Amino acid sequence: MLRRTNIEQKLQQSRSRTVQEKDILDQVREILSQDDLKEDAIIARMKSPQKPTPRNTFDFDQLETDKIYHVDQIREICINYRLRFLDTRYFKNEIPKEALNKIKQLEKDHDTTLRGFKIVAPSKMFKLENADDPLLFAPIGNGYFYLIHKWGNDLNAFRRAWAWPFKSFENLIFCTILVSLLAAYLVPSGLFSKDTTGVQFVLIFFFTFKSIASMVLYYSFAAGKNFNTAIWNSKYFNA
């Protein structure tokens, strides 16, 4: 009977003919050490200020066109969903391993050193841990950015609707009027008189509008809030 072939043993025999085990460990240790140094260098570039935004040198034949975005497109998304587009040095969470690996691969493929990284994320992700989805970009030049990596969960389906009132002053006034009309409509009929007339409804509406608008303005000023168009690329917490 012929003995079955142990492929692992054959592999070990093949390796032993070319290299010693100590040499293998030294090689692996050296590779991992060099890889760690590359990651440390990338993280250091992410944390260092880059003013003005640098222009990275890419091999355009290797770029994926569906990952190239203009700053105007990024600005529109940030305003619609109340997000911020800031340098990675303001990002307080940990950059995932997958993103670092993609950066290393890009640098290898394009024979370059990437700088000027930026992230699209909710404001609180630049201070606290959160589960929403950041987008990591590297600048190409002339207002264009290359999407490197996206991680985390998708945004809440209702985030755009939630952010719409804060998009501009006009939107906020419209929503305040709408909520005031609803509040006035919910006031029980005959609360102030036997029958609610049109004039009484208008007076109730003005009263509710004044009350709701006062609360909105107080909250906005007290919390230092601003509109989406003003904060999308602002580094200040109370912008």
Secondary structure, DSSP 8 states (H G I E B T S, - for coil): ------HHHHHHHHHHTT--HHHHHHHHHHHHHHHHHHHHHHHHHHHS--SS-------GGG--GGGEEEHHHHHHHHHHHT-EEEEGGG--S---HHHHHHHHHHHHHHTS-----EEEE-GGGGTS---S--EEEEEEETTEEEEEEE-S----TTHHHHHGGGS-HHHHHHHHHHHHHHHHHHS-TTSSSSS--HHHHHHHHHHHHHHHHHHHHHHHHHHT---HHHHTT---TT-
